[in-house]
Amino acid sequence: MNDFDFFAGTWDVVNRRLVKPLSGSDEWDEFPGRSVATRHFDGAASVDEIAFPTKGSYGMTVRVYHPGTRQWSIYWASSASGTLDTRPMVGAFTGDRGEFYGEESHEGRPVRCRFVWTVVDEHRARWEQAFSADEGETWETNWTMDFTRAS
């Protein structure tokens, strides 16, 4: 249940987001972020707030561990939309890699969504988001965050 303990602290973030997901485009927008993460429930919950200074917005992630299933449910809130997405991304870690799956909407149509967390070492981590328009047969990565622990 302590899979996200590594994330507690302050991080500098390099974001790369695909400008037009699921369109065949390979144009990326790169922008900075700063994330502050905390652990709760003795490691069974993790919360972080990320600031996107060049975008003028914030995001917040709440992660909660279910001991019965040994899986995490991940929820996202955005200051840009003013909403909390109540459709969780659900999954687990195997070693230093976590995979989480759920449903998302893209341009009004449902798509499968996948998060991949990779713990590189105690000072670096990576998060990736991918969409699938064909029920998980193929995936297109559309957002990456490279985290470096702030000094």
N, C-alpha and C positions, 0 to 999 in steps of 0.2 A: 504493500500500500504506500510505500514511500518513493514511488517512481519519480515524482516531480520534486523531490527534495533538492536535487541538483540545481533547480531553477530559482530557488530563493535568493534574492539579492537584486542588484541593479545591473542592467545590461545596455550596451550600445548595440543598435540593430541596423543592419543594412537590409532594406526591403527591395525586392525586385518583383514587380507585378506585371503580368501580361496585360497589355492595353485592351485587347479584344479577344477574350477567351473563346475557345471553340469556333474560331473563325478562320483558322489556318494562318493567322498573323504571327509573326515572331518579333513584334515590337514590344519592348519592355520599358516600364517606367521604374527608375531607381530612386529611392528616397530614404532619408534617415528615420530612425526611431529611437526611443529611449524607454525601456521597460523596467518596472519595479515589481518584483514578485514576492509573495509571502506564502508561508505554509500554515495550515490550520488543521484542526482535528487530529493532532499528533501525526501529521503526514498524510492523512486521508482526504485532504482538500488542499487545493492550490489556487491562488487568485493572483492575477497580474493586471496592471494597467499599463498600456503602452501609449506614448504620445507620438504623434506624427507631426512634428513642428512645421514642415513645409506644406502639409495638407490642411493644417488648422483643425485637426480632429484627434480623437482619442478612441481607444478600444479597451475593453476589459474582458478577460477570460476567467471563467469559474470552472474548476475541474473538481469532480467529486468521485471518490472511489467507492465501489460497491463490494463489500467483503464476500458476499455470497457468490457473485459471478466472477470476482477478481478482475473486474473491468472498470475503466474510467468512463464517466460521462462528461463531455466538454461543452460548455455553453459560451456564446460570444455576444457581447453587447457593443454597440457603436454609438459614439456621440453624433456622428454624421446622420444616422437614421433615427436616433433616439429610441431604439428598440433593443430588447433582449431576445435573441433567437432561442426559442424553447425547444427546437429540434436538436437533440444532442448528437455529437459525434461520439461514438462508442468504440472502445477498443482497449488494448493492453500493450505493455512493454514485454519484449523478449530481449533480455540483456540491455544494451544501450540503444535499442531501436523500438519505438512505439508506433503502432498503426491503428488508426481510428477511422471509422466509416459512418456515413450518414447521408441524409438527403439535403439538397440545396435547390434553390431556384436560380436560374440564369436566363435573363430576358424573358421572364414569364413562363418558362418551361422547367419541369423537374429534371434534375441531374443527380447522379451519384457523386459524392464528395469523399475525398480521402485526405487525412492529415498524416504526415510522417514526421515524427520527432527523432532526431539523432543526437545523442550526447557524444560529442567529439572528445572532450576532456573536461576538467573542472572549470575551464575558462572559456569554452566554446561549445555552442550547440546550434542546431539547424532545425528549422520547421519548414515543411513544404505542404502546400495545398494543391490538389489536383482534382479535375472534374472528369467525369465519364458520361457521355451522352448515349452510350450503348450498354448500359447495365453492368459496367465494370469490365467489359472485354478489352477496352483500351482506355488509357488515362492521359490527360494533358496537364502537366504541371503549370499552374497559372500564378502562383505566388510563392516566393521563398523569403525566409527571414534568417539571416546569419547573425547569431548572437555572440557578442564578445563581452565578457564580464568587465564592468566598469571598474577603474582603479580608484 
